């Protein structure tokens, strides 16, 4: 087995409470990595086109509030 297969097998063998704790930890790790990547992409200018598009659409009145106002 390779390292990933060993980890997969260990996760599958976890008792329910340990699996719940692992899952929570892993979700937090994934969210942290996502946030870091988004921050990096934003700082590097990769998202500037999206900001410009949103500003343009907002100026044209094309953007609707979310959740919609009643």
Backbone as numpy.savetxt, mean C-alpha at the origin, in Angstrom:
# Nx Ny Nz CAx CAy CAz Cx Cy Cz
14.67 -27.83 -0.09 13.83 -26.64 -0.09 14.71 -25.39 -0.09
14.18 -24.35 -0.71 14.89 -23.09 -0.63 14.33 -22.26 0.53
14.90 -21.13 0.74 14.56 -20.30 1.89 13.09 -19.89 1.91
12.55 -19.46 0.76 11.15 -19.04 0.71 10.22 -20.22 1.02
10.52 -21.37 0.48 9.69 -22.55 0.76 9.74 -22.91 2.24
10.89 -22.75 2.87 11.01 -23.00 4.32 10.11 -22.04 5.09
10.14 -20.77 4.69 9.31 -19.76 5.37 7.84 -20.07 5.16
7.46 -20.40 3.92 6.06 -20.75 3.64 5.60 -21.92 4.51
6.43 -22.95 4.61 6.08 -24.12 5.42 5.93 -23.74 6.89
6.83 -22.90 7.37 6.76 -22.47 8.78 5.49 -21.67 9.04
5.11 -20.81 8.10 3.88 -20.02 8.27 2.66 -20.94 8.29
2.62 -21.89 7.38 1.49 -22.81 7.33 1.36 -23.62 8.62
2.46 -23.85 9.30 2.45 -24.66 10.51 2.13 -23.86 11.77
2.00 -22.56 11.66 1.73 -21.74 12.84 0.36 -22.03 13.44
0.29 -22.04 14.76 -1.03 -22.13 15.41 -1.82 -20.86 15.10
-3.14 -20.90 15.20 -3.98 -19.76 14.81 -3.57 -18.41 15.43
-3.29 -18.38 16.71 -2.94 -17.10 17.34 -1.62 -16.56 16.81
-0.63 -17.43 16.62 0.64 -17.00 16.07 0.48 -16.54 14.62
-0.38 -17.24 13.87 -0.65 -16.84 12.49 -1.29 -15.46 12.45
-2.24 -15.20 13.36 -2.88 -13.88 13.44 -1.85 -12.80 13.72
-0.96 -13.05 14.67 0.08 -12.07 15.01 1.01 -11.85 13.82
1.40 -12.95 13.16 2.26 -12.83 11.99 1.57 -12.02 10.89
0.31 -12.33 10.64 -0.43 -11.64 9.59 -0.52 -10.14 9.86
-0.78 -9.79 11.10 -0.84 -8.37 11.48 0.51 -7.70 11.26
1.56 -8.35 11.70 2.91 -7.81 11.52 3.23 -7.64 10.03
2.89 -8.65 9.23 3.20 -8.60 7.82 2.42 -7.50 7.11
1.14 -7.32 7.45 0.35 -6.22 6.86 0.98 -4.88 7.19
1.42 -4.71 8.43 2.06 -3.46 8.82 3.37 -3.25 8.05
4.13 -4.31 7.86 5.37 -4.22 7.09 5.08 -3.83 5.65
4.11 -4.48 5.03 3.73 -4.16 3.66 3.27 -2.72 3.53
2.47 -2.24 4.49 2.00 -0.85 4.45 3.16 0.12 4.59
4.09 -0.20 5.47 5.27 0.65 5.66 6.10 0.72 4.38
6.31 -0.41 3.74 7.09 -0.43 2.49 6.36 0.33 1.39
5.02 0.17 1.31 4.24 0.90 0.34 4.37 2.41 0.57
4.24 2.83 1.82 4.36 4.25 2.15 5.74 4.79 1.77
6.78 4.02 2.07 8.14 4.45 1.72 8.30 4.59 0.21
7.75 3.64 -0.55 7.85 3.70 -2.01 7.08 4.89 -2.56
5.90 5.13 -2.01 5.10 6.27 -2.44 5.81 7.59 -2.13
6.39 7.69 -0.95 7.16 8.88 -0.59 8.34 9.08 -1.54
9.04 8.00 -1.85 10.18 8.06 -2.76 9.75 8.50 -4.15
8.68 7.89 -4.66 8.19 8.24 -5.99 7.71 9.69 -6.04
7.07 10.13 -4.99 6.59 11.51 -4.94 7.77 12.49 -4.91
8.75 12.21 -4.06 9.91 13.10 -3.94 10.73 13.14 -5.23
10.74 12.04 -5.98 11.54 11.99 -7.20 10.81 12.58 -8.41
9.55 12.96 -8.22 8.80 13.58 -9.31 8.00 12.61 -10.16
8.06 11.33 -9.82 7.34 10.33 -10.63 5.82 10.54 -10.62
5.31 11.19 -9.58 3.87 11.37 -9.46 3.41 12.76 -9.90
4.34 13.59 -10.34 3.98 14.95 -10.72 2.91 15.00 -11.80
2.95 14.08 -12.75 1.95 14.07 -13.82 0.56 13.80 -13.25
0.47 12.99 -12.20 -0.82 12.71 -11.58 -1.35 13.93 -10.83
-0.45 14.64 -10.15 -0.85 15.85 -9.46 -1.32 16.90 -10.46
-0.60 17.05 -11.56 -0.98 18.02 -12.59 -2.34 17.66 -13.19
-2.54 16.39 -13.46 -3.83 15.94 -14.02 -4.97 16.24 -13.05
-4.76 15.96 -11.78 -5.79 16.22 -10.78 -6.08 17.71 -10.65
-5.04 18.53 -10.67 -5.24 19.97 -10.59 -6.00 20.49 -11.81
-5.67 19.97 -12.99 -6.35 20.36 -14.22 -7.83 19.96 -14.16
-8.10 18.74 -13.76 -9.48 18.27 -13.68 -10.26 19.03 -12.61
-9.60 19.36 -11.52 -10.25 20.15 -10.47 -10.61 21.54 -10.99
-9.69 22.16 -11.72 -9.95 23.49 -12.28 -11.11 23.47 -13.27
-11.31 22.33 -13.93 -12.41 22.19 -14.88 -13.72 21.77 -14.21
-13.67 21.55 -12.91 -14.86 21.12 -12.18 -15.23 19.67 -12.40
-14.27 18.86 -12.81 -14.54 17.46 -13.11 -14.40 16.53 -11.91
-13.82 17.02 -10.84 -13.59 16.17 -9.66 -14.77 16.33 -8.71
-15.30 15.21 -8.29 -16.43 15.19 -7.36 -15.92 14.84 -5.97
-16.51 15.41 -4.94 -16.10 15.07 -3.57 -16.41 13.61 -3.25
-15.59 13.01 -2.43 -15.83 11.65 -1.97 -15.73 11.60 -0.48
-16.68 11.07 0.22 -17.92 10.51 -0.32 -18.82 11.63 -0.84
-19.70 11.28 -1.77 -20.58 12.31 -2.34 -21.41 12.99 -1.26
-21.58 14.27 -1.44 -22.42 15.03 -0.50 -23.87 14.72 -0.80
-24.68 14.67 0.26 -26.10 14.35 0.05 -26.97 15.56 0.17
